[in-house]
Structures are given as C-alpha cells and as structure tokens.
Amino acid sequence: MSDRPSVLFVCVHNAGRSQMAAAWLNTLAGGEIEVRSAGSAPADQVNPSAVQAMAEVGIDIAAEQPKVLTTEAVKESDVVITMGCGDACPIFPGKRYEDWELEDPAGKSVEGVRPVRDEIKTRVEELIASLLPAKA
C-alpha cells in the first residue's frame, strides 16, 4: 500500500450500497484514503432513497453517477470491497478483498435504506481503523 491507501467499493448497479460506502469513507477518512466505486452492471442513476438517506446524515450524493467496473480500477486499488456482485470482480494477487453481505437497497423506501446506510457506516469505520490505525 502507498502512503495513502485506496479502496474500491463494488456492487452490481453502483447505485446504492457502493455509493453510500464511498460517501461514508470520503467523509469519515477526511481525504486520507483514496476512494472509488463502481458496478458490474451500472444503473442509470443513484438510488433516490439512498440519496435521501445519506442527506439525512448530512452527506450529499445527489450528483454522483454510477460507474462501470474496470480492470484498471481494481489494479489501482489496495482494498476491493464487493457487495453482492458475485464473481464479476477481477482478482489480482496482492490485493485485499472483502465481501460485505449487505441488503440491496434497490426498490426500497428511505425507511428501508436507513438500516443499510447505518450498517455501512459501522463497516467503514472498522475499515478506516484497519487502514489508518493512528486515526483509530
């Protein structure tokens, strides 16, 4: 890992879980971790319920756009966290891979997205502690 570790969050549509995780990591790590997110089959837009749920905690993801997963994004990341995308993510030696089993917020109301948002925050806090032990 470089002085500034990099994390890639991957889910199928890059419209909910991975967008919320990236936003939490950007916010909570204060720029000390490079953050990327992508999807194996990106949606047209970020899930409006995810946008609303994140706005409730003061994080604006309304301008984000789902991005396609590329081999380059995986190669350039120190940590790759998948969220329900199965085997779509390429594997490279020397990378740290984690699979976070999280409920898919697609089609859920903001009430249904809140628990997913909160679980992602907890996992991101644990990730930060492992990548930046001095900050923990």
N, C-alpha and C positions, 0 to 999 in steps of 0.2 A: 504494500500500500504506500502511496505517496504521503506527503505531509498532510494533505487534505484528502481524506478518503472520499470515494464516490460510491453512490448507491443507485441502483436501478430497480424501480418497482414495476412489476409486470402483471397485468390481468388481461382478460380476453378483450374487453372493449375500451380499456383505458378511459373509462367514463365515470367511475365511482371509487372503488377501493384504492386503486393505484394513484388516482388524482388526490384523494384525501391524504394518503400516506405521504406523498411528495410534499403537499402543502404543510402537513404537520412537521415533517423533517426540516423543511426550509425555515419554518417559524421557530421551532424549538432548538435547532442547532445553530441559529444565528449566523448562517453562512459558512460555518466551519466544515461542512460536509457538502460535497457536490451532489446534486440531486437530479435524477432523470426518472421519467415514467414513460411507459409505452404499452401497447396492446397487441396481441396476436391477430385480432380482427377488430380494429378501432371503430368505435361508433362515430356518428356524425357530430355529436356534441356531448359535453359533460352532463351527467345526470342532474336535472334541475333540483331534485330532492337532495343530492349530495352538495350542490352549490348552496342551497338554503341551510342545510345542517351545518356546514362549515361557516357560513355567515353568522350563525347564532353564536359561534365562539370567536368571532372577530377575524376570521380568515376568509379572504375573498378569492374564490377560484373561478368566478364567472367568466373571466377572459381566457381561461385555459382551453386548449383544443386537444382532443385525443390524437395520439401519435402512433405510427406503426412501429412495431418492434423490429430492430435491425441487428444484424450480427455485430456491427460496429459498436452499438450502444452497449452490448454485453461485453465485448472486448475491452471497452474503455472504463468499465465499472469494476470496483473492488468487491462489492457485495451486490448480489442479484436476489431480489425477493419476489417470488411468484405468489400469486393469489388466485388460484383456481384456473390456471391456463394450461394445466396438464403438461404434455411433453413439447409444447410449442417453443420453449425457450432453449436456444443452443447452449451446450455445456462446453466450457473451456477449463483446462487444468489451471489450478492456482487461484480460482475464484472462490469466494464464499457464497454458497447458495442456501437459501432458506425458503421454505414453503409455508406461508401463513394461511391457515384454513380460516377463512372469514366468510360470513354470509354475503351473498351477492346482493347489493342494494338495488339492482335493476328492477324497475317497476314498483318499488316501494315508496310509500309516502315518507315525508320528512320524519314522522314518528318512528317509522321502521328503519330509517337510516341512522338515527341518533346512536343506538347501541353499537352499530358497526363503527361509526365515527369514533366513539369513545374507546372501543377495544383497539382500534388502530393507534390512537394516541398513546395508550399504555405500551403497545409493542414498539412504537417509535421511540419512546423514552428509554426502553430497555436497549434498543439498537444504539442509540446515542451513547449510553453508558458503556457499551462494549467497544464502540469505535473511538470515543473520546473519554477515556477513563478519568482524566484530570477534571473533566466537567461534572462528573457524577457526584 
